[in-house]
Amino acid sequence: MSGVRKAEIAGAGLAGLALSIRLAQLGWQVSLHERSADLRMFGSGIWLWENGLKSLMLLGAYEAATYRAKKVQEWRVANGNGDVLITKHLQGRDRMLLPPRADLYQALIDCAAAVGVQVFTSSIVNSVRPEGVLVLEGGVERKADLVVIADGAYSRLRENILATSWMDFGCEGGFRMLVDRRDGDPEDIITEYWSGAWRCMFNPCTDGSNYIYLGGPVRDKRGRARPVDPDLWRGLFPGAGHLFDHIGEVSRWDRIVNVRTSHWSDGHVALIGDAAHAMPPNLGQSANMAFTNAMALAMQVTHAADVPRGLRDWEAEQRPLTDHVQWWSYIYGLIMNYWPKPVERLRSDGIRLLARSDWFDEGLLRAARTTPAGYEGPAVTG
């Protein structure tokens, strides 16, 4: 293809920003549309596995995104009393850093500006068409070689290409929060506590803050009420009671959703990120897979003479890994969330047995061990 190719992207979340940067780096003219009046990210931490970290290196956002992040050495899964069921050492190819989401988002915003991405806020996209047209509120049409839907799990645009296969809202919702770090808090160990269908996750985030997630059945009014009831959580998790001294004001409670799509593209239109494959956060791979898929999409369409064919090839190459991660995350949630409390010990025994197998280790960490398209740095980066 000759001349400068154009891309129009609907949605300036993590996936939309990452793709816009990579396309611009590869010579595309990119416009990014965000319906909100400004670019902002709510405050919590985020797991960045090695595949996500390598993607950030490609984008030039690694240093700014991770400068405050804790380097996590171990991930533990424990029962409510604190008895460890699974432990994974996170080093080498399984490396994980845990920065605040706001740091990651700002790093991507700065990179987008540096490579010339045009960002339009208060820009509402009404529809897209497969021939490569993005239609703004008011009827203005913007034609492009590539149009991307990146407006999240609850995408308003996904059905323009009839892509939704099913959405499962699951049974869990939760609070995500950053809290002040205190003396004696673990420096480099994530602990994920489970008590029946309830979850409490402690994540060291920066020198001054920790990221805590509290999750439970969506139908339990006490569990989703604000302010958070520390006594409820102390009763569920006696092995983690000290964590609930941290809890202060929380601004939002989110329901976990899983989205399956029948296809990722139609003509010149593609889906990316949660719009294509929203998944429960059980493996911490939602954003990392969005980054990995964005790197591959940008490379594929840049080198393809025909964008629709390039998008089909991209999905054929990337979807098997994404499907694997999504299903593992979904099944993890089914096992944990739907296990009856009276036989919880059977769950614990089964998890301990599974955790010893190479099959479980490879399946759990397959995505983290994947190298994004275009990455040519060292196999392990510290």
C-alpha positions in Angstrom: 0.0 0.0 0.0 1.3 3.5 -0.8 1.0 6.7 1.1 0.4 7.3 4.8 -2.3 5.0 6.1 -4.9 6.3 8.6 -6.4 4.7 11.7 -9.4 5.8 13.7 -9.7 4.3 17.2 -12.8 4.6 19.4 -11.8 4.4 23.1 -8.8 5.8 24.9 -8.4 3.2 27.6 -5.3 1.1 27.9 -5.9 -1.0 24.8 -6.8 2.0 22.6 -3.8 4.0 23.7 -1.3 1.1 23.3 -2.5 0.4 19.8 -2.5 4.0 18.8 1.1 4.4 19.9 2.3 1.3 18.1 0.6 2.2 14.9 2.0 5.7 15.0 5.5 4.3 15.6 5.0 2.2 12.5 4.1 5.2 10.3 0.3 5.4 10.6 -1.6 8.6 11.0 -3.8 7.9 14.1 -6.8 9.6 15.6 -8.0 8.4 19.0 -11.5 9.3 20.2 -12.5 9.4 23.9 -16.1 10.1 24.9 -15.2 11.6 28.3 -14.1 15.2 28.7 -10.6 14.2 29.8 -8.3 11.2 30.0 -8.4 9.6 33.4 -7.9 6.3 35.1 -9.5 5.3 38.5 -7.0 4.5 41.2 -5.8 1.0 42.0 -2.9 -1.2 41.1 -2.4 -3.4 38.1 -0.5 -6.7 37.5 2.1 -6.3 34.7 3.4 -9.7 33.6 6.4 -10.2 31.4 4.4 -10.1 28.2 2.9 -6.8 29.2 6.3 -5.4 30.3 7.8 -6.2 27.0 4.9 -4.5 25.2 5.6 -1.4 27.2 9.2 -1.5 26.3 8.2 -1.6 22.6 6.0 1.5 23.2 8.7 3.4 25.1 6.4 3.6 28.2 8.2 1.0 30.4 10.3 3.4 32.6 7.5 5.9 33.2 4.9 3.2 33.9 6.9 1.2 36.4 9.2 3.7 38.2 7.3 3.3 41.4 6.2 -0.3 41.0 7.0 -3.1 43.4 8.7 -6.1 41.9 6.7 -9.0 43.1 8.6 -12.1 44.0 5.8 -14.5 45.0 2.1 -15.0 44.4 0.3 -17.1 47.0 -3.3 -18.4 47.1 -4.5 -19.1 50.7 -7.6 -20.1 52.5 -9.4 -17.7 54.9 -7.2 -18.9 57.8 -4.1 -18.0 55.8 -3.0 -21.6 55.0 -1.2 -21.5 51.7 -2.6 -23.6 48.8 -0.6 -22.4 45.9 2.7 -20.5 45.7 4.3 -19.3 42.5 7.8 -17.6 42.5 7.7 -14.7 40.0 11.2 -14.3 38.6 12.9 -14.5 35.2 10.3 -15.3 32.5 7.5 -15.1 35.1 8.4 -11.6 36.2 5.7 -9.3 37.5 5.7 -5.6 38.5 2.7 -3.9 40.2 2.4 -0.2 39.6 -0.6 2.1 40.2 -2.9 2.1 37.2 -2.6 5.9 37.0 1.1 5.7 36.4 0.6 3.2 33.6 -2.1 5.3 32.0 -0.1 8.6 32.2 2.9 6.9 30.7 0.8 5.8 27.7 -0.8 9.2 27.3 2.7 10.8 27.2 3.9 8.3 24.7 0.9 8.9 22.5 1.6 12.7 22.5 5.3 12.1 21.7 4.5 10.1 18.6 1.9 12.4 17.2 -1.4 10.6 18.0 -4.3 13.0 17.7 -6.5 12.6 20.8 -10.0 13.9 20.7 -11.9 14.1 24.0 -15.6 14.6 24.3 -15.7 12.8 21.0 -18.6 10.4 20.9 -18.6 7.7 18.2 -22.0 6.6 17.2 -21.2 3.8 14.8 -18.6 2.2 12.6 -18.9 0.5 9.2 -16.8 -2.4 7.8 -15.7 -0.4 4.7 -13.6 1.7 7.1 -15.8 4.5 8.4 -16.2 5.9 11.9 -19.3 8.0 12.4 -19.2 10.7 15.1 -22.2 12.1 17.0 -23.7 14.7 14.7 -23.1 12.5 11.6 -19.5 13.4 10.7 -17.9 10.5 8.9 -14.2 9.8 9.2 -12.8 7.4 6.7 -9.7 5.3 7.4 -7.7 2.2 6.4 -8.3 0.8 9.8 -11.1 1.5 12.3 -10.8 0.0 15.8 -13.4 -0.5 18.5 -11.7 -0.2 21.9 -14.6 1.0 24.1 -14.5 -1.7 26.7 -16.4 -4.7 27.8 -19.8 -2.9 27.6 -19.0 -1.8 24.1 -21.7 0.2 22.3 -20.1 -0.4 19.0 -19.3 -4.1 19.0 -22.7 -5.0 17.6 -22.1 -2.8 14.5 -20.1 -5.8 13.3 -22.4 -8.4 15.1 -19.5 -9.8 17.1 -21.0 -10.5 20.5 -21.3 -14.2 21.2 -22.2 -14.0 24.9 -21.7 -12.0 28.0 -21.5 -13.6 31.4 -21.8 -11.3 34.4 -20.8 -14.1 36.8 -21.5 -14.0 40.5 -18.6 -11.8 41.8 -18.2 -8.1 42.2 -15.7 -6.2 44.3 -13.9 -3.1 45.5 -10.5 -2.1 44.2 -8.5 0.4 46.3 -5.1 1.8 47.1 -4.4 2.1 50.8 -1.5 3.5 52.7 1.3 1.2 53.4 2.1 0.4 57.0 5.2 -1.0 58.8 5.3 -4.8 58.6 3.3 -5.1 55.4 4.7 -7.6 52.9 7.2 -6.0 50.5 7.1 -8.4 47.5 4.4 -11.1 48.1 0.9 -11.1 46.7 -1.5 -13.1 48.8 -5.0 -14.0 47.5 -7.2 -15.3 50.3 -10.4 -17.3 49.6 -13.2 -18.1 52.0 -16.0 -19.8 50.2 -17.0 -17.5 47.4 -15.3 -14.5 49.0 -11.9 -13.2 48.1 -9.4 -10.8 49.7 -6.3 -9.9 47.7 -3.3 -8.0 49.1 -0.9 -6.6 46.6 2.2 -4.5 47.4 2.2 -1.6 45.0 4.6 1.2 45.8 6.8 2.2 48.7 3.8 4.2 50.1 0.8 2.2 49.0 -0.8 -1.2 48.7 -3.5 -2.4 46.3 -6.3 -4.3 48.0 -9.2 -6.1 46.2 -12.3 -7.3 48.2 -14.6 -9.5 46.2 -17.8 -11.5 47.0 -21.2 -12.6 45.7 -23.0 -9.8 43.9 -26.3 -10.6 45.7 -24.8 -10.0 49.1 -25.9 -6.5 50.0 -23.6 -6.3 53.0 -20.6 -7.2 51.0 -21.1 -4.5 48.4 -22.3 -1.8 50.7 -20.3 1.5 51.2 -18.6 2.2 53.5 -16.9 -1.2 53.6 -17.8 -3.2 56.7 -14.5 -4.3 58.2 -16.1 -6.7 60.6 -17.7 -8.7 57.8 -14.3 -9.2 56.2 -12.4 -10.0 59.4 -14.9 -12.7 60.1 -14.5 -14.2 56.7 -10.7 -14.0 56.7 -9.3 -14.4 60.2 -5.9 -15.1 58.7 -5.8 -11.7 57.1 -7.6 -9.6 59.8 -4.8 -7.1 59.9 -5.5 -6.0 56.4 -8.9 -4.5 57.2 -7.4 -1.9 59.5 -6.3 -0.3 56.2 -9.7 0.1 54.7 -11.0 3.7 54.3 -13.4 5.3 51.8 -13.9 3.4 48.5 -15.4 5.1 45.5 -16.7 2.2 43.3 -17.8 -1.4 43.3 -17.4 -3.3 40.0 -19.1 -6.4 38.8 -16.9 -9.0 37.0 -17.9 -9.7 33.4 -16.7 -12.1 30.8 -17.2 -11.4 27.1 -16.9 -13.8 24.2 -17.0 -12.7 20.6 -17.6 -14.7 17.4 -15.0 -12.7 15.5 -12.5 -9.9 16.0 -12.9 -8.1 12.7 -15.2 -7.3 9.8 -13.7 -5.7 6.8 -11.5 -2.7 7.9 -13.0 -2.8 11.5 -11.3 -4.6 14.4 -12.0 -5.2 18.1 -9.2 -4.8 20.7 -9.0 -5.2 24.5 -12.0 -5.8 26.6 -14.3 -5.1 23.7 -13.0 -8.3 22.1 -12.2 -10.5 25.2 -13.2 -9.1 28.6 -12.3 -11.7 31.2 -12.4 -12.1 35.0 -9.2 -10.7 36.5 -8.2 -14.1 38.0 -4.9 -14.4 36.1 -4.2 -10.7 36.0 -3.9 -10.9 32.2 -6.7 -8.7 30.8 -4.5 -5.6 30.1 -1.4 -7.7 29.3 -3.3 -9.6 26.6 -4.7 -6.4 25.3 -1.1 -5.1 24.9 0.1 -8.3 23.4 -2.7 -8.4 20.9 -2.3 -4.7 20.1 1.4 -5.2 19.3 0.5 -8.0 16.9 -2.3 -6.1 15.3 -0.1 -3.1 14.5 2.6 -5.3 13.0 0.2 -7.4 11.0 -1.8 -4.6 9.3 1.4 -2.6 8.7 2.9 -5.4 6.6 -0.3 -6.5 5.0 -1.1 -5.3 1.5 -4.8 -5.8 2.3 -6.0 -4.7 5.7 -9.1 -7.0 6.0 -6.9 -10.0 5.2 -4.3 -8.8 7.7 -6.9 -8.6 10.4 -8.1 -12.1 9.7 -4.5 -13.4 9.8 -4.0 -11.4 13.1 -7.0 -13.1 14.7 -5.9 -16.6 13.5 -2.5 -16.1 15.1 -3.5 -14.4 18.3 -6.8 -15.8 19.2 -5.7 -19.3 20.4 -3.6 -17.8 23.2 -6.3 -15.3 24.2 -9.0 -18.0 24.3 -6.7 -20.1 26.5 -6.2 -17.3 29.0 -9.9 -16.3 29.0 -11.0 -19.9 29.6 -8.5 -20.5 32.3 -9.5 -17.3 34.0 -13.2 -18.2 33.7 -12.8 -21.7 35.0 -10.6 -20.5 37.9 -13.5 -18.3 38.9 -16.1 -21.1 38.6 -14.0 -23.3 40.8 -13.5 -20.7 43.4 -16.8 -18.8 43.4 -19.3 -21.7 43.2 -17.7 -24.1 45.6 -20.0 -24.9 48.6 -18.7 -23.7 51.9 -19.3 -27.0 53.7 -16.9 -28.9 51.4 -14.3 -26.1 51.0 -11.6 -28.4 52.3 -12.0 -30.6 49.2 -11.4 -27.6 47.1 -8.2 -26.8 49.1 -6.9 -30.3 48.7 -7.6 -30.4 45.0 -5.9 -27.0 44.4 -2.8 -28.2 46.3 -2.7 -31.3 44.1 -3.1 -29.4 40.9 -0.5 -26.8 41.8 2.2 -29.5 41.8 1.7 -30.4 38.2 3.7 -29.0 35.2 0.5 -28.9 33.2 -1.1 -26.5 35.7 2.1 -24.3 35.8 2.3 -24.1 32.0 -1.4 -23.4 31.6 -1.5 -20.7 34.3 1.5 -18.8 33.0 1.5 -19.5 29.2 0.5 -15.9 28.3 3.1 -14.3 30.7 5.8 -16.3 28.9 4.8 -15.1 25.4 6.9 -12.6 23.6 4.9 -9.8 21.9 5.3 -9.3 18.1 8.1 -6.9 17.3 10.0 -7.3 20.6 13.7 -7.8 20.0 15.1 -7.2 23.4 16.5 -9.8 25.8 14.5 -12.9 26.6 14.4 -11.9 30.2 14.7 -8.3 31.3 15.8 -8.4 34.9 
